[in-house]
Each structure stands twice: as C-alpha cells, then as structure tokens.
Amino acid sequence: MNRFTCRLVQFDSRLGSANDDTLGRMREAIETADAELVVFPELATTGYNTFDTLDSIVESVPGRTTAKLGDIAQANDVEVVFGMPVEDDGDMFNSAIWLDSDGEVKARYNKRHLWGDERDAYTPGSKYLVVDAPFGRVGVQICYDLAFAEASAALAQANCDVFVNISAWSFRMERDWDTLLPARAIEQGAYVLGCNRAGTEPSGSFCGRSTVIEPDGTRIVEMGDSPGYVDVTLDPGVVETERARNPIRKDRPETTAEFELV
C-alpha cells in the first residue's frame, strides 16, 4: 500500500435514470477533489427505491453512464467507485463500478447479500471483488454485505489493505452501521471506508455518517447526516503497525469463498 487520499461523497441521489443533474453533481465532486480515489454510495446514479421503474433505468456496462463518468475520471486522473443498477444478459444487478484513471471500467462488483425488496428486483452476485489499484489492494462491498463476517474474511484472505463499502444505510439501522464498520476493521487489519447515502426517499431516510476507520477500529472521520464530502489520507504505516500488534489476519483459517482479483 502507498500513501493516498480518498474522497467520500455523501451523495443525495435523485430517483430516476442517471440524468444530467445527477451526473453534473458527481462531476463537481470529482473535479474539486485533490485525491487518488473518489467514492460515491450505493445506487448513486439512480437513487435506491426504483424497484417499480427499474426496467426503464437499468443500463449495461460499459454504457452511457460509465462513458460519461469515465471521461470525467480520465480528465481528472482519478479512480472512481460508484453504485448503479446494471443489466447483464437479462439479469439485473445492484452493482459497484470501478473506473480507473484512464476512464475505463476496471471492475464491476454485483452485491451478494440482497436486502428486503432487493431480492425481488436483483440477482445476487457470486464473487467478491478485489482491485489492485495504483495505491494498494482494495476490497469492494455494498451495504448489507457489511453484516456478514465471512464476506470480509474473504477479502482479508486476498490481503486487502483497504475495504470500501458503498451503502444506502437507513436511520433505523444506524446502530448496526456504527458497530459493524469498526468490527470489520479490527478483524481484517485494514482501513474501512464506509460511504453512505444522505437524504430521504419514499422508502425512508438514509443516515449518512460516512466514516473512515483505521485498522484498530479508531474512527478518524465521521460525517453527519447531510450531503457533502470529506477527504482523508490513508497511511500505510498505520496498517503495518496494527498488523504487527494484532496477528488476527495471519491466524485466521482460510475461507473457501471465491473472489475476483482485477
């Protein structure tokens, strides 16, 4: 892992297809970032509660939205992670897209653990995702994945330095968010970046509280519940120190979970 800066964008998404207003606000967040990585929440381009209109807003990847955001990523020489609904061979997925600094789709992760009505709308993914980024090895998760220790264990086995969880986490589940993020950091010996939604939809309100956790569970950044962004620099020395203090990663039995390394 190299020292790098990440921007977490606590986005208030608009319900519907990825329109010019949404992409324009995402562009502004990317263009003003002095960072190597910019992260947006789950289903950032369309909003969360789109189950009744999903057929009309879902896109393929690569596609129109990834092309537009890819141009922005390339122009600003930055890696970008964001959530969107994806259609692939007749199935629909709640996906995280990783764009590299050349503007290309480097990877796509399909959410494995679906929550509530998502089970009727989306197909669950089959593999975890690990990205070899220019600044380090990063595991990618979406929202409810955070609740399953075996999901994080699979990424730890791949020697990730950083875990990114993009979410649409609600107020009524806020205590779980506060508990699970530091727990995952400690058991993995890695930074955890929790990038959550802000705002309200017909289904309820999102709690925000986007957070950066050091490998020993210390919160170094925690936002409120309003839209905005925060920049934080991650230090490889912190990871090395914690792994020397706590050997949990070395001592954990291997998991049989499959992950994709890109």
C-alpha positions as semicolon CSV with decimal commas, in nm:
position;residue;x (nm);y (nm);z (nm)
1;M;0,000;0,000;0,000
2;N;0,110;0,355;-0,079
3;R;0,002;0,671;0,097
4;F;-0,304;0,811;-0,082
5;T;-0,600;1,043;-0,040
6;C;-0,961;0,937;-0,079
7;R;-1,275;1,150;-0,107
8;L;-1,601;1,003;0,027
9;V;-1,903;1,173;-0,131
10;Q;-2,212;1,150;0,090
11;F;-2,447;1,187;-0,205
12;D;-2,818;1,273;-0,205
13;S;-2,928;1,083;-0,514
14;R;-3,230;1,173;-0,727
15;L;-3,478;0,897;-0,809
16;G;-3,480;0,800;-1,177
17;S;-3,238;0,747;-1,461
18;A;-2,886;0,888;-1,443
19;N;-2,970;1,237;-1,576
20;D;-2,761;1,547;-1,639
21;D;-2,831;1,691;-1,293
22;T;-2,705;1,378;-1,116
23;L;-2,401;1,339;-1,339
24;G;-2,327;1,711;-1,310
25;R;-2,321;1,692;-0,930
26;M;-2,099;1,385;-0,948
27;R;-1,870;1,572;-1,189
28;E;-1,834;1,862;-0,944
29;A;-1,742;1,626;-0,660
30;I;-1,476;1,461;-0,875
31;E;-1,333;1,778;-1,029
32;T;-1,284;1,951;-0,692
33;A;-1,111;1,651;-0,532
34;D;-0,737;1,651;-0,472
35;A;-0,740;1,273;-0,433
36;E;-0,646;0,946;-0,598
37;L;-0,983;0,783;-0,527
38;V;-1,336;0,926;-0,519
39;V;-1,616;0,709;-0,378
40;F;-1,995;0,751;-0,415
41;P;-2,268;0,547;-0,240
42;E;-2,481;0,251;-0,344
43;L;-2,708;0,318;-0,646
44;A;-2,576;0,675;-0,655
45;T;-2,678;0,738;-1,015
46;T;-3,047;0,646;-0,979
47;G;-3,142;0,651;-0,614
48;Y;-3,237;0,344;-0,415
49;N;-3,616;0,298;-0,426
50;T;-3,654;0,243;-0,801
51;F;-3,799;-0,107;-0,790
52;D;-4,113;-0,013;-0,989
53;T;-3,918;0,164;-1,265
54;L;-3,604;-0,047;-1,274
55;D;-3,671;-0,185;-1,623
56;S;-3,661;0,166;-1,770
57;I;-3,350;0,298;-1,593
58;V;-3,115;-0,001;-1,576
59;E;-2,808;0,015;-1,803
60;S;-2,544;-0,215;-1,940
61;V;-2,176;-0,176;-1,853
62;P;-1,991;-0,033;-2,033
63;G;-2,269;0,207;-2,128
64;R;-2,381;0,569;-2,137
65;T;-2,325;0,645;-1,768
66;T;-1,989;0,472;-1,738
67;A;-1,873;0,651;-2,055
68;K;-1,969;0,994;-1,919
69;L;-1,821;0,936;-1,575
70;G;-1,519;0,768;-1,734
71;D;-1,446;1,087;-1,929
72;I;-1,456;1,282;-1,603
73;A;-1,230;1,033;-1,425
74;Q;-0,977;1,046;-1,708
75;A;-0,982;1,426;-1,726
76;N;-0,905;1,445;-1,354
77;D;-0,664;1,149;-1,339
78;V;-0,858;0,981;-1,057
79;E;-1,008;0,640;-0,979
80;V;-1,384;0,647;-0,914
81;V;-1,615;0,397;-0,742
82;F;-1,994;0,436;-0,753
83;G;-2,312;0,231;-0,741
84;M;-2,565;0,181;-1,022
85;P;-2,822;-0,076;-1,140
86;V;-2,685;-0,294;-1,420
87;E;-2,848;-0,523;-1,676
88;D;-2,641;-0,814;-1,796
89;D;-2,776;-1,093;-2,017
90;G;-3,131;-1,049;-1,893
91;D;-3,043;-1,027;-1,523
92;M;-3,039;-0,710;-1,313
93;F;-2,770;-0,643;-1,053
94;N;-2,712;-0,388;-0,779
95;S;-2,354;-0,312;-0,876
96;A;-2,045;-0,117;-0,776
97;I;-1,844;0,013;-1,071
98;W;-1,471;0,089;-1,053
99;L;-1,343;0,334;-1,314
100;D;-0,966;0,366;-1,346
101;S;-0,785;0,694;-1,406
102;D;-0,788;0,624;-1,782
103;G;-1,168;0,633;-1,767
104;E;-1,209;0,262;-1,833
105;V;-1,431;0,020;-1,642
106;K;-1,170;-0,168;-1,442
107;A;-1,413;-0,382;-1,245
108;R;-1,774;-0,444;-1,150
109;Y;-1,898;-0,598;-0,828
110;N;-2,252;-0,736;-0,801
111;K;-2,396;-0,717;-0,448
112;R;-2,404;-1,065;-0,296
113;H;-2,625;-1,009;0,008
114;L;-2,953;-0,851;-0,101
115;W;-3,176;-0,669;0,147
116;G;-3,558;-0,673;0,157
117;D;-3,725;-0,581;-0,173
118;E;-3,389;-0,604;-0,349
119;R;-3,436;-0,981;-0,354
120;D;-3,733;-0,945;-0,592
121;A;-3,555;-0,696;-0,819
122;Y;-3,193;-0,805;-0,842
123;T;-2,991;-1,120;-0,894
124;P;-2,727;-1,176;-0,623
125;G;-2,362;-1,172;-0,723
126;S;-2,144;-1,480;-0,695
127;K;-1,795;-1,347;-0,625
128;Y;-1,629;-1,090;-0,403
129;L;-1,417;-0,822;-0,569
130;V;-1,056;-0,726;-0,501
131;V;-0,894;-0,446;-0,702
132;D;-0,520;-0,396;-0,739
133;A;-0,527;-0,017;-0,754
134;P;-0,217;0,202;-0,808
135;F;-0,218;0,285;-0,435
136;G;-0,297;-0,058;-0,287
137;R;-0,522;-0,362;-0,282
138;V;-0,885;-0,270;-0,221
139;G;-1,182;-0,494;-0,141
140;V;-1,525;-0,370;-0,251
141;Q;-1,858;-0,435;-0,078
142;I;-2,212;-0,298;-0,098
143;C;-2,421;-0,209;0,208
144;Y;-2,570;-0,528;0,364
145;D;-2,253;-0,722;0,275
146;L;-2,107;-0,546;0,580
147;A;-2,318;-0,758;0,812
148;F;-2,155;-1,086;0,708
149;A;-1,817;-1,156;0,864
150;E;-1,741;-1,424;0,605
151;A;-1,763;-1,163;0,330
152;S;-1,492;-0,953;0,490
153;A;-1,289;-1,265;0,570
154;A;-1,278;-1,350;0,201
155;L;-1,135;-1,007;0,123
156;A;-0,884;-1,029;0,408
157;Q;-0,761;-1,359;0,267
158;A;-0,684;-1,169;-0,053
159;N;-0,456;-0,939;0,153
160;C;-0,657;-0,621;0,110
161;D;-0,520;-0,304;0,266
162;V;-0,848;-0,114;0,233
163;F;-1,216;-0,213;0,235
164;V;-1,468;0,012;0,061
165;N;-1,835;-0,032;0,145
166;I;-2,080;0,180;-0,056
167;S;-2,421;0,196;0,110
168;A;-2,777;0,319;0,127
169;W;-2,798;0,260;0,501
170;S;-3,114;0,379;0,675
171;F;-3,164;0,564;1,004
172;R;-3,346;0,270;1,159
173;M;-3,035;0,054;1,111
174;E;-2,792;0,326;1,223
175;R;-2,662;0,140;1,529
176;D;-2,559;-0,156;1,312
177;W;-2,360;0,078;1,087
178;D;-2,179;0,225;1,386
179;T;-2,098;-0,121;1,524
180;L;-2,007;-0,315;1,212
181;L;-1,762;-0,074;1,049
182;P;-1,503;-0,078;1,333
183;A;-1,558;-0,450;1,389
184;R;-1,468;-0,522;1,027
185;A;-1,158;-0,302;1,050
186;I;-1,027;-0,482;1,360
187;E;-1,090;-0,832;1,232
188;Q;-0,930;-0,754;0,896
189;G;-0,638;-0,533;0,998
190;A;-0,728;-0,288;0,721
191;Y;-0,873;0,056;0,669
192;V;-1,252;0,057;0,624
193;L;-1,421;0,328;0,419
194;G;-1,798;0,343;0,466
195;C;-1,957;0,573;0,206
196;N;-2,328;0,614;0,272
197;R;-2,627;0,794;0,123
198;A;-2,782;1,112;0,255
199;G;-3,136;1,238;0,206
200;T;-3,486;1,092;0,200
201;E;-3,687;0,875;-0,039
202;P;-4,042;0,733;-0,013
203;S;-3,892;0,424;0,148
204;G;-3,732;0,627;0,429
205;S;-3,430;0,837;0,520
206;F;-3,063;0,750;0,498
207;C;-2,841;0,807;0,799
208;G;-2,528;0,937;0,626
209;R;-2,243;0,909;0,880
210;S;-1,990;0,819;0,612
211;T;-1,688;0,702;0,804
212;V;-1,320;0,615;0,778
213;I;-1,193;0,359;1,028
214;E;-0,829;0,277;1,099
215;P;-0,727;-0,092;1,127
216;D;-0,751;-0,086;1,507
217;G;-1,113;0,035;1,495
218;T;-1,040;0,404;1,555
219;R;-1,275;0,646;1,376
220;I;-1,066;0,914;1,209
221;V;-1,353;1,064;1,007
222;E;-1,728;1,062;1,067
223;M;-1,971;1,282;0,876
224;G;-2,315;1,393;0,987
225;D;-2,639;1,312;0,804
226;S;-2,631;1,592;0,542
227;P;-2,495;1,571;0,186
228;G;-2,130;1,661;0,145
229;Y;-1,787;1,511;0,114
230;V;-1,475;1,450;0,315
231;D;-1,114;1,392;0,213
232;V;-0,883;1,169;0,415
233;T;-0,526;1,050;0,363
234;L;-0,453;0,684;0,437
235;D;-0,111;0,594;0,575
236;P;0,048;0,252;0,506
237;G;0,242;0,281;0,832
238;V;-0,085;0,261;1,027
239;V;-0,169;-0,070;0,858
240;E;0,176;-0,215;0,920
241;T;0,172;-0,113;1,288
242;E;-0,169;-0,266;1,353
243;R;-0,082;-0,596;1,183
244;A;0,228;-0,621;1,398
245;R;0,017;-0,557;1,709
246;N;-0,272;-0,786;1,621
247;P;-0,196;-1,108;1,423
248;I;-0,563;-1,192;1,354
249;R;-0,518;-1,188;0,978
250;K;-0,225;-1,428;0,992
251;D;-0,400;-1,662;1,236
252;R;-0,740;-1,679;1,062
253;P;-0,821;-2,012;0,889
254;E;-0,858;-1,992;0,513
255;T;-1,204;-1,945;0,366
256;T;-1,335;-2,123;0,058
257;A;-1,514;-1,812;-0,069
258;E;-1,440;-1,709;-0,426
259;F;-1,315;-1,363;-0,512
260;E;-1,226;-1,192;-0,837
261;L;-0,891;-1,013;-0,849
262;V;-0,857;-0,738;-1,110
